[in-house]
Amino acid sequence: MYSIKAYAKVNIFLKITGHKEGYHTLLSRFMRVEDLYDTITFVPCSCNTFTIEGCEEVPLESNTIYKAYRALNDFIGSAEIFNFFHEYKVFVDKQIPSQAGLGGGSSDAAAFMRLVNKVCGLNISIENLAKIGSTIGADLPFFIYNYPSANVSGFGEVVEPFDEKPLKLELYTPDIGCDTAVVYKTFKTYLLNDITPCLFTGWEKKDSKTLLETVHDPLMLNDLYAAALIAYPKLKDVAKEGWFFSGSGSTFFRVKEN
């Protein structure tokens, strides 16, 4: 049996920098949430086909772990992975809520790829693993590099470690699921023309604690928050003073008080 933790993340800030080739470009500070993670386990099992347990509400074809399995198989082009998963099934202990802006699905897929790379002896470099991951989702490279904190830019493929310890965070996830694609589409429709890059110049050089202490407005820190409020108006009713918004939502976070 083999296991790996798939940590959640928050976006300390997230600024959309443009739109090209059908996708948004961004600049964001991703930070690992140390005390919230799913656990991916490979359990011995005689399986006729690739088997995932623990996230039955997601159709297999839509599951990011299955997409990662397919992408790794395509990259390797041989039978190592295929044969391994005739002898093991994937079990996911889900703790990260879905459609919450915490990167749960991406983190699961990235952790799966890192563990397969290790146990199957694939020897894929971390850079190539991140490239493969980027074909599945924009957040995967951050989780594959596994930095505690990083500046992420481009389409999500540029990941630069930021030297700081993850903050101790308190999370609040209301009973509202935010579809990432819907939030980005809403941003493109209503807010894309309002981008002002000079407003966040140098943010990537400031530590996360300083950013949260000096830029108090969650709408200023996260461009997707305004889009999420348009797409999901009920968020206005559950937003709390002094809390920030992660990714495309719906999770709010703040630094824990001592």
PyMOL commands that set and color helices and strands:
alter all, ss='L'
color gray80, all
select helices_A, chain A and resi 60-62+64-76+80-84+104-119+126-134+140-145+180-190+192-194+197-200+203-205+208-214+218-221+223-231+235-238
alter helices_A, ss='H'
color red, helices_A
select strands_A, chain A and resi 2-20+23-44+52-53+88-93+149-154+158-161+169-172+244-245+252-255
alter strands_A, ss='S'
color yellow, strands_A
deselect
rebuild
show_as cartoon
